Amino acid sequence: MKKVLIGLAIVLGVLIVMFIIGRNIKDDGRGDERMAIKLCWEDQGKKSNTPAHARFIAGMCETMESEFKKKYRANP
């Protein structure tokens, strides 16, 4: 009987630890959005862009940054 209780306590402990770790690892998408903004600015900086195209891309990148700031209340 003691072994069964000890086994249940261990299983319960492992489940609690897994729950805590999973909760802290939760991906809210910030990393993906930051990468998209970074890639946007890299695309905007290409020398092959015409000035009008570069301005258009810059506007899109600024919009992405603005949406990120509104959503997460932080800079990307």
N, CA, C, O and CB atoms as a CASP TS submission, in Angstrom:
PFRMAT TS
TARGET T0000
AUTHOR 0000-0000-0000
METHOD Language model
MODEL 1
PARENT N/A
ATOM      1  N   MET     1       0.817  -1.193   0.000  1.00  0.00           N
ATOM      2  CA  MET     1       0.000   0.000   0.000  1.00  0.00           C
ATOM      3  C   MET     1       0.866   1.265   0.000  1.00  0.00           C
ATOM      4  O   MET     1       0.558   2.242  -0.682  1.00  0.00           O
ATOM      5  CB  MET     1      -0.932  -0.006   1.205  1.00  0.00           C
ATOM      6  N   LYS     2       1.963   1.229   0.783  1.00  0.00           N
ATOM      7  CA  LYS     2       2.859   2.378   0.826  1.00  0.00           C
ATOM      8  C   LYS     2       3.488   2.647  -0.538  1.00  0.00           C
ATOM      9  O   LYS     2       3.632   3.798  -0.949  1.00  0.00           O
ATOM     10  CB  LYS     2       3.948   2.158   1.868  1.00  0.00           C
ATOM     11  N   LYS     3       3.861   1.573  -1.234  1.00  0.00           N
ATOM     12  CA  LYS     3       4.488   1.719  -2.550  1.00  0.00           C
ATOM     13  C   LYS     3       3.522   2.339  -3.549  1.00  0.00           C
ATOM     14  O   LYS     3       3.937   3.137  -4.389  1.00  0.00           O
ATOM     15  CB  LYS     3       4.975   0.360  -3.067  1.00  0.00           C
ATOM     16  N   VAL     4       2.262   1.995  -3.477  1.00  0.00           N
ATOM     17  CA  VAL     4       1.251   2.547  -4.375  1.00  0.00           C
ATOM     18  C   VAL     4       1.099   4.037  -4.116  1.00  0.00           C
ATOM     19  O   VAL     4       1.038   4.817  -5.066  1.00  0.00           O
ATOM     20  CB  VAL     4      -0.105   1.823  -4.196  1.00  0.00           C
ATOM     21  N   LEU     5       1.038   4.448  -2.869  1.00  0.00           N
ATOM     22  CA  LEU     5       0.919   5.871  -2.529  1.00  0.00           C
ATOM     23  C   LEU     5       2.148   6.655  -2.963  1.00  0.00           C
ATOM     24  O   LEU     5       2.035   7.771  -3.469  1.00  0.00           O
ATOM     25  CB  LEU     5       0.702   6.043  -1.028  1.00  0.00           C
ATOM     26  N   ILE     6       3.312   6.072  -2.765  1.00  0.00           N
ATOM     27  CA  ILE     6       4.546   6.734  -3.198  1.00  0.00           C
ATOM     28  C   ILE     6       4.557   6.874  -4.722  1.00  0.00           C
ATOM     29  O   ILE     6       4.943   7.918  -5.247  1.00  0.00           O
ATOM     30  CB  ILE     6       5.793   5.940  -2.716  1.00  0.00           C
ATOM     31  N   GLY     7       4.140   5.833  -5.424  1.00  0.00           N
ATOM     32  CA  GLY     7       4.067   5.880  -6.889  1.00  0.00           C
ATOM     33  C   GLY     7       3.093   6.947  -7.362  1.00  0.00           C
ATOM     34  O   GLY     7       3.404   7.690  -8.293  1.00  0.00           O
ATOM     35  N   LEU     8       1.941   7.037  -6.754  1.00  0.00           N
ATOM     36  CA  LEU     8       0.963   8.066  -7.118  1.00  0.00           C
ATOM     37  C   LEU     8       1.491   9.469  -6.829  1.00  0.00           C
ATOM     38  O   LEU     8       1.267  10.392  -7.612  1.00  0.00           O
ATOM     39  CB  LEU     8      -0.348   7.840  -6.365  1.00  0.00           C
ATOM     40  N   ALA     9       2.185   9.629  -5.718  1.00  0.00           N
ATOM     41  CA  ALA     9       2.767  10.922  -5.375  1.00  0.00           C
ATOM     42  C   ALA     9       3.819  11.335  -6.408  1.00  0.00           C
ATOM     43  O   ALA     9       3.894  12.502  -6.793  1.00  0.00           O
ATOM     44  CB  ALA     9       3.390  10.874  -3.969  1.00  0.00           C
ATOM     45  N   ILE    10       4.625  10.376  -6.851  1.00  0.00           N
ATOM     46  CA  ILE    10       5.641  10.669  -7.865  1.00  0.00           C
ATOM     47  C   ILE    10       4.987  11.058  -9.188  1.00  0.00           C
ATOM     48  O   ILE    10       5.392  12.032  -9.823  1.00  0.00           O
ATOM     49  CB  ILE    10       6.568   9.456  -8.068  1.00  0.00           C
ATOM     50  N   VAL    11       3.990  10.306  -9.595  1.00  0.00           N
ATOM     51  CA  VAL    11       3.289  10.619 -10.847  1.00  0.00           C
ATOM     52  C   VAL    11       2.647  11.995 -10.761  1.00  0.00           C
ATOM     53  O   VAL    11       2.745  12.782 -11.703  1.00  0.00           O
ATOM     54  CB  VAL    11       2.219   9.550 -11.161  1.00  0.00           C
ATOM     55  N   LEU    12       1.992  12.297  -9.644  1.00  0.00           N
ATOM     56  CA  LEU    12       1.368  13.598  -9.463  1.00  0.00           C
ATOM     57  C   LEU    12       2.410  14.709  -9.486  1.00  0.00           C
ATOM     58  O   LEU    12       2.180  15.762 -10.081  1.00  0.00           O
ATOM     59  CB  LEU    12       0.585  13.633  -8.154  1.00  0.00           C
ATOM     60  N   GLY    13       3.539  14.486  -8.850  1.00  0.00           N
ATOM     61  CA  GLY    13       4.617  15.468  -8.852  1.00  0.00           C
ATOM     62  C   GLY    13       5.152  15.733 -10.246  1.00  0.00           C
ATOM     63  O   GLY    13       5.389  16.882 -10.618  1.00  0.00           O
ATOM     64  N   VAL    14       5.343  14.673 -11.019  1.00  0.00           N
ATOM     65  CA  VAL    14       5.830  14.822 -12.394  1.00  0.00           C
ATOM     66  C   VAL    14       4.815  15.608 -13.226  1.00  0.00           C
ATOM     67  O   VAL    14       5.207  16.482 -14.000  1.00  0.00           O
ATOM     68  CB  VAL    14       6.098  13.432 -13.036  1.00  0.00           C
ATOM     69  N   LEU    15       3.543  15.319 -13.085  1.00  0.00           N
ATOM     70  CA  LEU    15       2.510  16.039 -13.830  1.00  0.00           C
ATOM     71  C   LEU    15       2.482  17.522 -13.462  1.00  0.00           C
ATOM     72  O   LEU    15       2.318  18.372 -14.337  1.00  0.00           O
ATOM     73  CB  LEU    15       1.141  15.413 -13.572  1.00  0.00           C
ATOM     74  N   ILE    16       2.636  17.830 -12.202  1.00  0.00           N
ATOM     75  CA  ILE    16       2.656  19.239 -11.774  1.00  0.00           C
ATOM     76  C   ILE    16       3.860  19.958 -12.368  1.00  0.00           C
ATOM     77  O   ILE    16       3.733  21.080 -12.860  1.00  0.00           O
ATOM     78  CB  ILE    16       2.684  19.343 -10.229  1.00  0.00           C
ATOM     79  N   VAL    17       5.025  19.320 -12.326  1.00  0.00           N
ATOM     80  CA  VAL    17       6.233  19.927 -12.902  1.00  0.00           C
ATOM     81  C   VAL    17       6.058  20.138 -14.404  1.00  0.00           C
ATOM     82  O   VAL    17       6.436  21.189 -14.922  1.00  0.00           O
ATOM     83  CB  VAL    17       7.474  19.042 -12.626  1.00  0.00           C
ATOM     84  N   MET    18       5.497  19.169 -15.106  1.00  0.00           N
ATOM     85  CA  MET    18       5.268  19.310 -16.552  1.00  0.00           C
ATOM     86  C   MET    18       4.295  20.445 -16.833  1.00  0.00           C
ATOM     87  O   MET    18       4.490  21.195 -17.790  1.00  0.00           O
ATOM     88  CB  MET    18       4.730  17.993 -17.149  1.00  0.00           C
ATOM     89  N   PHE    19       3.265  20.588 -16.033  1.00  0.00           N
ATOM     90  CA  PHE    19       2.309  21.670 -16.206  1.00  0.00           C
ATOM     91  C   PHE    19       2.983  23.027 -16.038  1.00  0.00           C
ATOM     92  O   PHE    19       2.754  23.938 -16.834  1.00  0.00           O
ATOM     93  CB  PHE    19       1.159  21.526 -15.213  1.00  0.00           C
ATOM     94  N   ILE    20       3.809  23.163 -15.011  1.00  0.00           N
ATOM     95  CA  ILE    20       4.506  24.428 -14.753  1.00  0.00           C
ATOM     96  C   ILE    20       5.467  24.756 -15.886  1.00  0.00           C
ATOM     97  O   ILE    20       5.520  25.900 -16.337  1.00  0.00           O
ATOM     98  CB  ILE    20       5.267  24.365 -13.418  1.00  0.00           C
ATOM     99  N   ILE    21       6.221  23.775 -16.350  1.00  0.00           N
ATOM    100  CA  ILE    21       7.166  24.000 -17.451  1.00  0.00           C
ATOM    101  C   ILE    21       6.407  24.365 -18.724  1.00  0.00           C
ATOM    102  O   ILE    21       6.790  25.307 -19.417  1.00  0.00           O
ATOM    103  CB  ILE    21       8.046  22.741 -17.688  1.00  0.00           C
ATOM    104  N   GLY    22       5.351  23.644 -19.039  1.00  0.00           N
ATOM    105  CA  GLY    22       4.568  23.930 -20.237  1.00  0.00           C
ATOM    106  C   GLY    22       3.948  25.312 -20.201  1.00  0.00           C
ATOM    107  O   GLY    22       3.834  25.975 -21.232  1.00  0.00           O
ATOM    108  N   ARG    23       3.558  25.734 -19.050  1.00  0.00           N
ATOM    109  CA  ARG    23       2.943  27.056 -18.914  1.00  0.00           C
ATOM    110  C   ARG    23       3.964  28.156 -19.162  1.00  0.00           C
ATOM    111  O   ARG    23       3.625  29.190 -19.738  1.00  0.00           O
ATOM    112  CB  ARG    23       2.320  27.221 -17.521  1.00  0.00           C
ATOM    113  N   ASN    24       5.207  27.953 -18.739  1.00  0.00           N
ATOM    114  CA  ASN    24       6.253  28.950 -18.924  1.00  0.00           C
ATOM    115  C   ASN    24       6.805  28.969 -20.343  1.00  0.00           C
ATOM    116  O   ASN    24       7.364  29.982 -20.766  1.00  0.00           O
ATOM    117  CB  ASN    24       7.370  28.702 -17.953  1.00  0.00           C
ATOM    118  N   ILE    25       6.666  27.887 -21.081  1.00  0.00           N
ATOM    119  CA  ILE    25       7.200  27.797 -22.435  1.00  0.00           C
ATOM    120  C   ILE    25       6.195  28.293 -23.476  1.00  0.00           C
ATOM    121  O   ILE    25       6.533  28.399 -24.654  1.00  0.00           O
ATOM    122  CB  ILE    25       7.601  26.361 -22.744  1.00  0.00           C
ATOM    123  N   LYS    26       5.001  28.588 -23.067  1.00  0.00           N
ATOM    124  CA  LYS    26       3.924  28.970 -23.982  1.00  0.00           C
ATOM    125  C   LYS    26       4.409  29.970 -25.036  1.00  0.00           C
ATOM    126  O   LYS    26       4.968  31.014 -24.701  1.00  0.00           O
ATOM    127  CB  LYS    26       2.752  29.565 -23.198  1.00  0.00           C
ATOM    128  N   ASP    27       4.192  29.647 -26.278  1.00  0.00           N
ATOM    129  CA  ASP    27       4.593  30.500 -27.395  1.00  0.00           C
ATOM    130  C   ASP    27       3.426  31.391 -27.767  1.00  0.00           C
ATOM    131  O   ASP    27       2.370  30.906 -28.175  1.00  0.00           O
ATOM    132  CB  ASP    27       5.057  29.658 -28.616  1.00  0.00           C
ATOM    133  N   ASP    28       3.616  32.695 -27.627  1.00  0.00           N
ATOM    134  CA  ASP    28       2.536  33.624 -27.956  1.00  0.00           C
ATOM    135  C   ASP    28       2.708  34.243 -29.338  1.00  0.00           C
ATOM    136  O   ASP    28       1.937  35.125 -29.717  1.00  0.00           O
ATOM    137  CB  ASP    28       2.459  34.720 -26.912  1.00  0.00           C
ATOM    138  N   GLY    29       3.699  33.800 -30.090  1.00  0.00           N
ATOM    139  CA  GLY    29       3.879  34.276 -31.453  1.00  0.00           C
ATOM    140  C   GLY    29       4.788  35.476 -31.582  1.00  0.00           C
ATOM    141  O   GLY    29       5.057  35.919 -32.699  1.00  0.00           O
ATOM    142  N   ARG    30       5.265  36.012 -30.491  1.00  0.00           N
ATOM    143  CA  ARG    30       6.122  37.201 -30.568  1.00  0.00           C
ATOM    144  C   ARG    30       7.372  36.951 -31.392  1.00  0.00           C
ATOM    145  O   ARG    30       7.781  37.799 -32.186  1.00  0.00           O
ATOM    146  CB  ARG    30       6.514  37.656 -29.175  1.00  0.00           C
ATOM    147  N   GLY    31       7.972  35.799 -31.206  1.00  0.00           N
ATOM    148  CA  GLY    31       9.207  35.497 -31.932  1.00  0.00           C
ATOM    149  C   GLY    31       8.992  35.465 -33.435  1.00  0.00           C
ATOM    150  O   GLY    31       9.813  35.972 -34.199  1.00  0.00           O
ATOM    151  N   ASP    32       7.886  34.867 -33.854  1.00  0.00           N
ATOM    152  CA  ASP    32       7.571  34.807 -35.283  1.00  0.00           C
ATOM    153  C   ASP    32       7.322  36.210 -35.837  1.00  0.00           C
ATOM    154  O   ASP    32       7.783  36.543 -36.929  1.00  0.00           O
ATOM    155  CB  ASP    32       6.340  33.909 -35.529  1.00  0.00           C
ATOM    156  N   GLU    33       6.597  37.022 -35.084  1.00  0.00           N
ATOM    157  CA  GLU    33       6.304  38.381 -35.553  1.00  0.00           C
ATOM    158  C   GLU    33       7.562  39.238 -35.582  1.00  0.00           C
ATOM    159  O   GLU    33       7.747  40.043 -36.495  1.00  0.00           O
ATOM    160  CB  GLU    33       5.246  39.039 -34.661  1.00  0.00           C
ATOM    161  N   ARG    34       8.429  39.067 -34.584  1.00  0.00           N
ATOM    162  CA  ARG    34       9.698  39.814 -34.590  1.00  0.00           C
ATOM    163  C   ARG    34      10.540  39.432 -35.808  1.00  0.00           C
ATOM    164  O   ARG    34      11.142  40.294 -36.448  1.00  0.00           O
ATOM    165  CB  ARG    34      10.497  39.547 -33.286  1.00  0.00           C
ATOM    166  N   MET    35      10.577  38.139 -36.124  1.00  0.00           N
ATOM    167  CA  MET    35      11.340  37.677 -37.276  1.00  0.00           C
ATOM    168  C   MET    35      10.757  38.238 -38.570  1.00  0.00           C
ATOM    169  O   MET    35      11.504  38.625 -39.468  1.00  0.00           O
ATOM    170  CB  MET    35      11.364  36.145 -37.323  1.00  0.00           C
ATOM    171  N   ALA    36       9.431  38.283 -38.671  1.00  0.00           N
ATOM    172  CA  ALA    36       8.789  38.829 -39.866  1.00  0.00           C
ATOM    173  C   ALA    36       9.137  40.309 -40.042  1.00  0.00           C
ATOM    174  O   ALA    36       9.391  40.764 -41.158  1.00  0.00           O
ATOM    175  CB  ALA    36       7.261  38.646 -39.786  1.00  0.00           C
ATOM    176  N   ILE    37       9.146  41.046 -38.948  1.00  0.00           N
ATOM    177  CA  ILE    37       9.500  42.475 -39.016  1.00  0.00           C
ATOM    178  C   ILE    37      10.962  42.630 -39.422  1.00  0.00           C
ATOM    179  O   ILE    37      11.292  43.482 -40.247  1.00  0.00           O
ATOM    180  CB  ILE    37       9.243  43.178 -37.650  1.00  0.00           C
ATOM    181  N   LYS    38      11.832  41.815 -38.849  1.00  0.00           N
ATOM    182  CA  LYS    38      13.256  41.868 -39.199  1.00  0.00           C
ATOM    183  C   LYS    38      13.459  41.579 -40.684  1.00  0.00           C
ATOM    184  O   LYS    38      14.208  42.282 -41.363  1.00  0.00           O
ATOM    185  CB  LYS    38      14.062  40.863 -38.348  1.00  0.00           C
ATOM    186  N   LEU    39      12.789  40.547 -41.181  1.00  0.00           N
ATOM    187  CA  LEU    39      12.910  40.198 -42.601  1.00  0.00           C
ATOM    188  C   LEU    39      12.338  41.289 -43.491  1.00  0.00           C
ATOM    189  O   LEU    39      12.854  41.542 -44.580  1.00  0.00           O
ATOM    190  CB  LEU    39      12.206  38.874 -42.887  1.00  0.00           C
ATOM    191  N   CYS    40      11.283  41.928 -43.035  1.00  0.00           N
ATOM    192  CA  CYS    40      10.687  43.028 -43.790  1.00  0.00           C
ATOM    193  C   CYS    40      11.706  44.157 -43.972  1.00  0.00           C
ATOM    194  O   CYS    40      11.888  44.663 -45.080  1.00  0.00           O
ATOM    195  CB  CYS    40       9.419  43.554 -43.075  1.00  0.00           C
ATOM    196  N   TRP    41      12.365  44.545 -42.880  1.00  0.00           N
ATOM    197  CA  TRP    41      13.358  45.616 -42.976  1.00  0.00           C
ATOM    198  C   TRP    41      14.561  45.209 -43.818  1.00  0.00           C
ATOM    199  O   TRP    41      15.154  46.044 -44.501  1.00  0.00           O
ATOM    200  CB  TRP    41      13.820  46.025 -41.589  1.00  0.00           C
ATOM    201  N   GLU    42      14.923  43.927 -43.771  1.00  0.00           N
ATOM    202  CA  GLU    42      16.016  43.461 -44.634  1.00  0.00           C
ATOM    203  C   GLU    42      15.616  43.575 -46.098  1.00  0.00           C
ATOM    204  O   GLU    42      16.420  43.980 -46.937  1.00  0.00           O
ATOM    205  CB  GLU    42      16.400  42.001 -44.296  1.00  0.00           C
ATOM    206  N   ASP    43      14.373  43.218 -46.404  1.00  0.00           N
ATOM    207  CA  ASP    43      13.879  43.323 -47.775  1.00  0.00           C
ATOM    208  C   ASP    43      13.827  44.786 -48.212  1.00  0.00           C
ATOM    209  O   ASP    43      14.139  45.112 -49.357  1.00  0.00           O
ATOM    210  CB  ASP    43      12.485  42.675 -47.900  1.00  0.00           C
ATOM    211  N   GLN    44      13.437  45.646 -47.307  1.00  0.00           N
ATOM    212  CA  GLN    44      13.349  47.073 -47.625  1.00  0.00           C
ATOM    213  C   GLN    44      14.725  47.647 -47.949  1.00  0.00           C
ATOM    214  O   GLN    44      14.830  48.562 -48.766  1.00  0.00           O
ATOM    215  CB  GLN    44      12.719  47.844 -46.457  1.00  0.00           C
ATOM    216  N   GLY    45      15.774  47.129 -47.328  1.00  0.00           N
ATOM    217  CA  GLY    45      17.114  47.657 -47.520  1.00  0.00           C
ATOM    218  C   GLY    45      17.846  47.144 -48.747  1.00  0.00           C
ATOM    219  O   GLY    45      19.000  47.512 -48.965  1.00  0.00           O
ATOM    220  N   LYS    46      17.212  46.307 -49.554  1.00  0.00           N
ATOM    221  CA  LYS    46      17.884  45.774 -50.743  1.00  0.00           C
ATOM    222  C   LYS    46      18.172  46.887 -51.736  1.00  0.00           C
ATOM    223  O   LYS    46      17.334  47.758 -51.976  1.00  0.00           O
ATOM    224  CB  LYS    46      17.030  44.680 -51.406  1.00  0.00           C
ATOM    225  N   LYS    47      19.364  46.847 -52.309  1.00  0.00           N
ATOM    226  CA  LYS    47      19.768  47.866 -53.281  1.00  0.00           C
ATOM    227  C   LYS    47      18.994  47.778 -54.584  1.00  0.00           C
ATOM    228  O   LYS    47      18.910  48.759 -55.323  1.00  0.00           O
ATOM    229  CB  LYS    47      21.239  47.748 -53.566  1.00  0.00           C
ATOM    230  N   SER    48      18.430  46.617 -54.874  1.00  0.00           N
ATOM    231  CA  SER    48      17.710  46.428 -56.132  1.00  0.00           C
ATOM    232  C   SER    48      16.320  47.073 -56.122  1.00  0.00           C
ATOM    233  O   SER    48      15.678  47.156 -57.169  1.00  0.00           O
ATOM    234  CB  SER    48      17.582  44.949 -56.429  1.00  0.00           C
ATOM    235  N   ASN    49      15.851  47.525 -54.968  1.00  0.00           N
ATOM    236  CA  ASN    49      14.537  48.163 -54.889  1.00  0.00           C
ATOM    237  C   ASN    49      14.570  49.552 -55.517  1.00  0.00           C
ATOM    238  O   ASN    49      15.539  50.298 -55.375  1.00  0.00           O
ATOM    239  CB  ASN    49      14.071  48.254 -53.428  1.00  0.00           C
ATOM    240  N   THR    50      13.502  49.870 -56.204  1.00  0.00           N
ATOM    241  CA  THR    50      13.362  51.255 -56.673  1.00  0.00           C
ATOM    242  C   THR    50      12.996  52.102 -55.449  1.00  0.00           C
ATOM    243  O   THR    50      12.519  51.559 -54.452  1.00  0.00           O
ATOM    244  CB  THR    50      12.261  51.384 -57.827  1.00  0.00           C
ATOM    245  N   PRO    51      13.209  53.416 -55.507  1.00  0.00           N
ATOM    246  CA  PRO    51      12.849  54.249 -54.360  1.00  0.00           C
ATOM    247  C   PRO    51      11.370  54.112 -53.956  1.00  0.00           C
ATOM    248  O   PRO    51      11.049  54.082 -52.768  1.00  0.00           O
ATOM    249  CB  PRO    51      13.157  55.700 -54.672  1.00  0.00           C
ATOM    250  N   ALA    52      10.490  54.032 -54.938  1.00  0.00           N
ATOM    251  CA  ALA    52       9.058  53.892 -54.630  1.00  0.00           C
ATOM    252  C   ALA    52       8.771  52.548 -53.957  1.00  0.00           C
ATOM    253  O   ALA    52       7.989  52.471 -53.010  1.00  0.00           O
ATOM    254  CB  ALA    52       8.213  54.030 -55.917  1.00  0.00           C
ATOM    255  N   HIS    53       9.409  51.500 -54.455  1.00  0.00           N
ATOM    256  CA  HIS    53       9.219  50.178 -53.875  1.00  0.00           C
ATOM    257  C   HIS    53       9.765  50.143 -52.449  1.00  0.00           C
ATOM    258  O   HIS    53       9.133  49.569 -51.562  1.00  0.00           O
ATOM    259  CB  HIS    53       9.903  49.103 -54.740  1.00  0.00           C
ATOM    260  N   ALA    54      10.928  50.749 -52.218  1.00  0.00           N
ATOM    261  CA  ALA    54      11.525  50.790 -50.885  1.00  0.00           C
ATOM    262  C   ALA    54      10.625  51.544 -49.911  1.00  0.00           C
ATOM    263  O   ALA    54      10.491  51.137 -48.757  1.00  0.00           O
ATOM    264  CB  ALA    54      12.913  51.443 -50.937  1.00  0.00           C
ATOM    265  N   ARG    55       9.999  52.649 -50.362  1.00  0.00           N
ATOM    266  CA  ARG    55       9.076  53.404 -49.506  1.00  0.00           C
ATOM    267  C   ARG    55       7.845  52.574 -49.171  1.00  0.00           C
ATOM    268  O   ARG    55       7.368  52.593 -48.036  1.00  0.00           O
ATOM    269  CB  ARG    55       8.655  54.715 -50.190  1.00  0.00           C
ATOM    270  N   PHE    56       7.331  51.843 -50.160  1.00  0.00           N
ATOM    271  CA  PHE    56       6.159  50.999 -49.932  1.00  0.00           C
ATOM    272  C   PHE    56       6.465  49.925 -48.887  1.00  0.00           C
ATOM    273  O   PHE    56       5.681  49.696 -47.966  1.00  0.00           O
ATOM    274  CB  PHE    56       5.699  50.347 -51.250  1.00  0.00           C
ATOM    275  N   ILE    57       7.618  49.271 -49.046  1.00  0.00           N
ATOM    276  CA  ILE    57       8.005  48.222 -48.099  1.00  0.00           C
ATOM    277  C   ILE    57       8.215  48.821 -46.707  1.00  0.00           C
ATOM    278  O   ILE    57       7.816  48.222 -45.708  1.00  0.00           O
ATOM    279  CB  ILE    57       9.292  47.500 -48.578  1.00  0.00           C
ATOM    280  N   ALA    58       8.839  50.001 -46.639  1.00  0.00           N
ATOM    281  CA  ALA    58       9.059  50.654 -45.340  1.00  0.00           C
ATOM    282  C   ALA    58       7.727  50.930 -44.658  1.00  0.00           C
ATOM    283  O   ALA    58       7.605  50.760 -43.444  1.00  0.00           O
ATOM    284  CB  ALA    58       9.854  51.972 -45.514  1.00  0.00           C
ATOM    285  N   GLY    59       6.734  51.351 -45.421  1.00  0.00           N
ATOM    286  CA  GLY    59       5.407  51.589 -44.854  1.00  0.00           C
ATOM    287  C   GLY    59       4.806  50.318 -44.281  1.00  0.00           C
ATOM    288  O   GLY    59       4.184  50.343 -43.219  1.00  0.00           O
ATOM    289  N   MET    60       4.992  49.205 -44.984  1.00  0.00           N
ATOM    290  CA  MET    60       4.483  47.923 -44.497  1.00  0.00           C
ATOM    291  C   MET    60       5.213  47.504 -43.222  1.00  0.00           C
ATOM    292  O   MET    60       4.594  47.011 -42.279  1.00  0.00           O
ATOM    293  CB  MET    60       4.633  46.837 -45.579  1.00  0.00           C
ATOM    294  N   CYS    61       6.525  47.702 -43.198  1.00  0.00           N
ATOM    295  CA  CYS    61       7.307  47.339 -42.009  1.00  0.00           C
ATOM    296  C   CYS    61       6.889  48.189 -40.811  1.00  0.00           C
ATOM    297  O   CYS    61       6.774  47.680 -39.696  1.00  0.00           O
ATOM    298  CB  CYS    61       8.819  47.508 -42.280  1.00  0.00           C
ATOM    299  N   GLU    62       6.664  49.474 -41.040  1.00  0.00           N
ATOM    300  CA  GLU    62       6.225  50.358 -39.960  1.00  0.00           C
ATOM    301  C   GLU    62       4.845  49.948 -39.451  1.00  0.00           C
ATOM    302  O   GLU    62       4.579  50.015 -38.251  1.00  0.00           O
ATOM    303  CB  GLU    62       6.202  51.820 -40.438  1.00  0.00           C
ATOM    304  N   THR    63       3.975  49.527 -40.354  1.00  0.00           N
ATOM    305  CA  THR    63       2.651  49.053 -39.947  1.00  0.00           C
ATOM    306  C   THR    63       2.768  47.792 -39.102  1.00  0.00           C
ATOM    307  O   THR    63       2.084  47.651 -38.088  1.00  0.00           O
ATOM    308  CB  THR    63       1.771  48.786 -41.179  1.00  0.00           C
ATOM    309  N   MET    64       3.632  46.880 -39.519  1.00  0.00           N
ATOM    310  CA  MET    64       3.849  45.656 -38.746  1.00  0.00           C
ATOM    311  C   MET    64       4.364  45.977 -37.344  1.00  0.00           C
ATOM    312  O   MET    64       3.917  45.385 -36.361  1.00  0.00           O
ATOM    313  CB  MET    64       4.839  44.732 -39.473  1.00  0.00           C
ATOM    314  N   GLU    65       5.309  46.920 -37.258  1.00  0.00           N
ATOM    315  CA  GLU    65       5.842  47.319 -35.956  1.00  0.00           C
ATOM    316  C   GLU    65       4.755  47.950 -35.086  1.00  0.00           C
ATOM    317  O   GLU    65       4.666  47.673 -33.890  1.00  0.00           O
ATOM    318  CB  GLU    65       7.009  48.300 -36.137  1.00  0.00           C
ATOM    319  N   SER    66       3.941  48.789 -35.693  1.00  0.00           N
ATOM    320  CA  SER    66       2.862  49.444 -34.961  1.00  0.00           C
ATOM    321  C   SER    66       1.869  48.426 -34.407  1.00  0.00           C
ATOM    322  O   SER    66       1.442  48.532 -33.257  1.00  0.00           O
ATOM    323  CB  SER    66       2.141  50.441 -35.863  1.00  0.00           C
ATOM    324  N   GLU    67       1.504  47.445 -35.224  1.00  0.00           N
ATOM    325  CA  GLU    67       0.578  46.400 -34.776  1.00  0.00           C
ATOM    326  C   GLU    67       1.200  45.575 -33.645  1.00  0.00           C
ATOM    327  O   GLU    67       0.510  45.193 -32.699  1.00  0.00           O
ATOM    328  CB  GLU    67       0.189  45.480 -35.957  1.00  0.00           C
ATOM    329  N   PHE    68       2.502  45.302 -33.746  1.00  0.00           N
ATOM    330  CA  PHE    68       3.195  44.557 -32.695  1.00  0.00           C
ATOM    331  C   PHE    68       3.135  45.334 -31.382  1.00  0.00           C
ATOM    332  O   PHE    68       2.849  44.765 -30.329  1.00  0.00           O
ATOM    333  CB  PHE    68       4.666  44.280 -33.095  1.00  0.00           C
ATOM    334  N   LYS    69       3.409  46.650 -31.454  1.00  0.00           N
ATOM    335  CA  LYS    69       3.396  47.481 -30.248  1.00  0.00           C
ATOM    336  C   LYS    69       2.005  47.529 -29.622  1.00  0.00           C
ATOM    337  O   LYS    69       1.874  47.489 -28.398  1.00  0.00           O
ATOM    338  CB  LYS    69       3.870  48.900 -30.576  1.00  0.00           C
ATOM    339  N   LYS    70       0.968  47.614 -30.453  1.00  0.00           N
ATOM    340  CA  LYS    70      -0.401  47.631 -29.936  1.00  0.00           C
ATOM    341  C   LYS    70      -0.753  46.301 -29.273  1.00  0.00           C
ATOM    342  O   LYS    70      -1.377  46.271 -28.212  1.00  0.00           O
ATOM    343  CB  LYS    70      -1.396  47.938 -31.066  1.00  0.00           C
ATOM    344  N   LYS    71      -0.350  45.211 -29.905  1.00  0.00           N
ATOM    345  CA  LYS    71      -0.723  43.884 -29.437  1.00  0.00           C
ATOM    346  C   LYS    71       0.012  43.490 -28.157  1.00  0.00           C
ATOM    347  O   LYS    71      -0.595  42.949 -27.233  1.00  0.00           O
ATOM    348  CB  LYS    71      -0.448  42.865 -30.518  1.00  0.00           C
ATOM    349  N   TYR    72       1.330  43.762 -28.101  1.00  0.00           N
ATOM    350  CA  TYR    72       2.144  43.292 -26.993  1.00  0.00           C
ATOM    351  C   TYR    72       2.615  44.397 -26.045  1.00  0.00           C
ATOM    352  O   TYR    72       3.214  44.117 -25.006  1.00  0.00           O
ATOM    353  CB  TYR    72       3.325  42.573 -27.530  1.00  0.00           C
ATOM    354  N   ARG    73       2.343  45.650 -26.408  1.00  0.00           N
ATOM    355  CA  ARG    73       2.778  46.798 -25.595  1.00  0.00           C
ATOM    356  C   ARG    73       4.274  46.751 -25.333  1.00  0.00           C
ATOM    357  O   ARG    73       4.740  46.998 -24.221  1.00  0.00           O
ATOM    358  CB  ARG    73       2.018  46.833 -24.260  1.00  0.00           C
ATOM    359  N   ALA    74       5.019  46.425 -26.392  1.00  0.00           N
ATOM    360  CA  ALA    74       6.482  46.361 -26.311  1.00  0.00           C
ATOM    361  C   ALA    74       7.039  46.591 -27.703  1.00  0.00           C
ATOM    362  O   ALA    74       6.350  46.394 -28.704  1.00  0.00           O
ATOM    363  CB  ALA    74       6.971  44.987 -25.729  1.00  0.00           C
ATOM    364  N   ASN    75       8.284  47.006 -27.754  1.00  0.00           N
ATOM    365  CA  ASN    75       8.944  47.166 -29.051  1.00  0.00           C
ATOM    366  C   ASN    75       9.392  45.821 -29.577  1.00  0.00           C
ATOM    367  O   ASN    75       9.804  44.954 -28.806  1.00  0.00           O
ATOM    368  CB  ASN    75      10.143  48.120 -28.944  1.00  0.00           C
ATOM    369  N   PRO    76       9.316  45.639 -30.893  1.00  0.00           N
ATOM    370  CA  PRO    76       9.731  44.339 -31.460  1.00  0.00           C
ATOM    371  C   PRO    76      11.223  44.108 -31.356  1.00  0.00           C
ATOM    372  O   PRO    76      11.719  43.067 -31.787  1.00  0.00           O
ATOM    373  CB  PRO    76       9.315  44.243 -32.913  1.00  0.00           C
TER
END
